[in-house]
Amino acid sequence: MAALTPDELYTYGQSLVDLAGASPDILSLVALLPVVKDIVDHVDHMSDDEKKSTAANLVDYVLDNTDTPWLVDRISDPLMSKAFKAFLALL
């Protein structure tokens, strides 16, 4: 498999949203990070930078398509996006 197509990004992103649920808590979102890493690790012919970018796009897709029950999305999404991307770098 080469780089993910937009349709594949949508399909993987939607499956991650389904795993997270409509209003996930922080722990369920963190639990998705190894799944995101596994998805991009199984894509052939992508550089490490492309894999990081794809993983970041998947994280952003999940955050954009779920609601945090304790904060307004316009506040929580950017904060969580930066935090989760930093966690991904550690995996």
Secondary structure, DSSP 8 states (H G I E B T S, - for coil): --S--HHHHHHHHHHHHHHH-SS--HHHHHHHHHHHHHHHHT-SS--HHHHHHHHHHHHHHHHHTS--SSS-HHHHHHHHHHHHHHHHHH-
